[in-house]
Amino acid sequence: MRVALAQIISSADPQENLRLIRRYTADARNQGAELVVFPEAAMCAFGNPVADAAQPLDGPWANAVRELAREFGVTIVAGMFTPGAGGRVRNTLLVAGPDADTHYDKIHLFDAFGFSESSTVDAGDRVATFDLGGTTLGLATCYDVRFPALFVANAEAGASITIVCASWGAGPGKADQWDLLVRARALDATSFVLACGQGDPATAGIAATGTAPTGIGRSAVISPLGEVLGRLDGGEGLLVADLDVAAVEQVRQTLPVLANRRTILAEINAS
């Protein structure tokens, strides 16, 4: 499976961001990719009134992404915002493609490092997977990467690949944490991890304001054994990689952490 990670720097304008998605999707398709992954908040960058940008899953922005998927014959994953409960929004990953139309609402909200995502975002409550060419892929968003159980749950739902879309916050040690976490999650689930982040706005001369997590780049493709198969730096770019999906089963036979996992700790916590 040939995949592409489109590390963009989204703006406050959803229409401008659609044009970015079109440009990168066309480039990825020209390079033979069948899956194109965009970061969290591809619809509208954090640090802007995302509630004003939010649209339902059958709204014009999502439908425009679906039309791009049809036009280029690829599956697109892109972060958007949808209406939530109590005036909040959902931090949603849209999946659109010839054989896929689903979504994932971010479960773990980023109430850390001085940011309070839960004040404006309504948390999701379910694992989401989709199939592409006979392969099952799971979904996760940014802060989710700190929670191994979600990646294991995706694997137990049949996923050989988990996609992580992010707009990672900058700060001391944060880049090292991102690099470590995406590799660790691949090992936890013996799955490929496709980690696509927002590019660093500073690389485009955009000054940071406030505490909003606007991205550091460092999108990466990680093997089921935690090997970095490709990585971008901080700026916008497209990372294309070929995945040998059959290798996942081989790794799981050699390193059967999923099969060897015990549930005793969960049972103790529940008692």
N, C-alpha and C positions, 0 to 999 in steps of 0.2 A: 504494500500500500504506500503510495507516495502522498505525503502530507506537506502542508505549508503553514507556517506560523507567521501571521502578518502583524508585526510589531509597529503599530501606528501610534500617533499622538493625537487623540481626539480633542475636539474643541467643544464649545458650548452649543454649536449649531448642528442639530441632527441631520440636516440636509447636506451640509458640508461633509459631515462624517460619512454619509452614504456615498458621496463621490470618492472618498478615500477607499471605502470598501470596494467599490466598483474597480478602481485602479489596481488595487492589490489582488483582487480576485482574478482579474484579467491576466495579470502577471503570473500568478500561481498556476492558472489553467494553461498558459503558454508553456510553462515548465512541466506540465504533465501531472499536476496535483489533482487528486480527486476529493480531498478534504482541505478546506481553508479555514483556519482558526484565527479569530480576532479577539482582542482582549476584553476584559470587563470594562463596562462604561464606554464601549465603542459608540453607542448612541449619543452620549453626552458626557463630557468629562466631569469628574468630581470637582467640587469647588464652585459649581454652578447650581442653580435651582433645578435639580433633577425632577422634582415633582411637576414642574411646568413642562418638562420634556416627555414625561411618562405617557405611554399609549398602551391600549390593550393589545393582546397577541394577534388580534385580527385587524389591527389598525394600519394606517398607511405606511408607517416606518417598517414594521415587520413584514408587511406585504411586499414592500420594495426589496427587502433582503431576499424574500422568497423568489421574486421575479429575477433577481441577479443569479440566484442558484439555478433557476430554470434556464436562463440565457446561456450560462457558461457550463451547464451540465456538471456542477460540483455540489458538494455538501458544504454549507457555511455554518459556522458557529460564531455568534457575536453577542456581546453583552449589551443589554438594553434595560430600560426601566418600565415596569408595568404597574398599574394601579394596585395598591394594597388596601389593608383595612385601616380604619381610623385616620384617613387622610395621609397615610404613609404610602410608600411605593414598595414594590418588590424589586430586588436586584436579580434580574433574570438573564439566563443564557438562552438565546433562541437558536434552535437547530432547524435548518431549512435545506432540503435537498431533494433529488429525484425520488428517493425512497424513505425520506425522514422528515417529519414535521412534529417536533416536540419542544419541550423547554425544561429548564431547571431553575428553581428559585433558591438563591443562596441560603443555606441553613445556618451557618455560623456567622454572626454579624460582628463587625470590627469595632468593638468597644475597647480600644487599647491604644497606647501611645498618644493619648490626648485627643483621639477621634471617637465620636459616638454615633456609629452607624445606626444603632437601634432607635435613635431619636427620630429618624426620618424613614427607616426601612423596616418593613414587615418581613419576618423570617419565614423561609420555606420549611417544609416538614417531610420531604420525601426524597429518596434517591431517584435519579433519572438516568436511564441509559437509552441508547439507540443503536441500530444495526447499520452497517455499511459494508456491502460486499461480503456478507457472511461473518463479519467481525462485529462484536459488541463493544461499544465505547461508553464509558461513564463520564460524568460531568462533576466539576467542582469549581468553586470561585474563591480566589484570593485567600482570605483568612481561613477558609476551609482546609488549606494545606497544612495547618497546624494540628489537624485532628485526624489521626491515622484511621480511626474506625470508619470514616466515610469511604476511604480508598479500599479498605477491606470489604466494605459493603458493596461497592461497585464490582469488585472482583467476584464476590459471592453471587452477584446478579448476572455473572457471565462476562464481565468486561475484561478484555485483554489490554485495553488502553484506557487511561483516564486523562481527560482534557482538563487543565487548570487554566482558567482565564483570570487575569489579575490586573489590578492597578495598585501596585505595591508601594507602600509608603517609604519615603526616603528617611535616612537617619543613621546614626552610628551603628555599625554592625548589621544593618538591615539587608544589605546585598549578600553578605555571607550567610545570613539566616535563610534567605530565599534559596540560594544555591544549595545549601545543606538540606532544606526541607523537601525540595522537589526530588532530590536523589533519594532521600529516606523514604518518601512515600512510594516511590517505584519499588524499593526493596520490601516495604511492608506488604505490598499486594502482588509482588513479582509481576508487575505490569509495566508496559510502556507508559511514560508520563509525557504529555505534550503541554508544556508550561508556557503560555503566551501572555506576556505582560505589556502594559502601556509603555511606550518609550519615555525616556526622561525629557520633560519639557525644556530643561536647561540646554539640551543639545540643539534645540531649535530656537534658542534665544528667548524662551518664555520664562519670565521670572515667577518663582513660587510665591504663593500668597496663602496665608492661613495654614491649617493643619491637614487639609484634604490630601489623601494619598493619590498623587497624580502620576506615579509610575517611575521606575528606575531602569526599565528595559530588562536585559539579561534573559530574554526568552530562551528556552532550551528544550531539546528533545533528549529524554533519558531512557536508557534501556531497562529491562526488567531486573538487571543486576546492578542498577545504579550508575551505569557508565554514561557520561555526557557524550552524546553522539553529535551534538551541534549546539552552538550557543551564539547569540547576538550580543553586541555591546549595548550602550545606552540609547543610541539613535534609532530612528525609524529604519525598518528593513524587513526583508522577507527571508525566512529560514525554511528551506526545502529539504526533506529527508525521506529516504525509503525505509520502511519498516518491514522486517521479516516477522510477520505476526505469528508464524509457526514456532518461532523461537520461544514464545511465552510458555507454551506447553512443555517444551524441553526444559526450560528453567524451572518450572513448577514441579517437574519430576526430580530434578537434581536438588532443588532447594524447596522442599514442600512445606513452607511455613504456613500456608493456608490450611493444608491438610492436618498439620501437626498442632494447630492452634487449639488451646483449651478454653472452655467457656466458664471455668470455675470462678474466675475473678468477677465476671458479670453476674454469676449466680450469687456470690457472696454479697456484692453491692446491692442486689435486688432484695436480699433477705432482711 
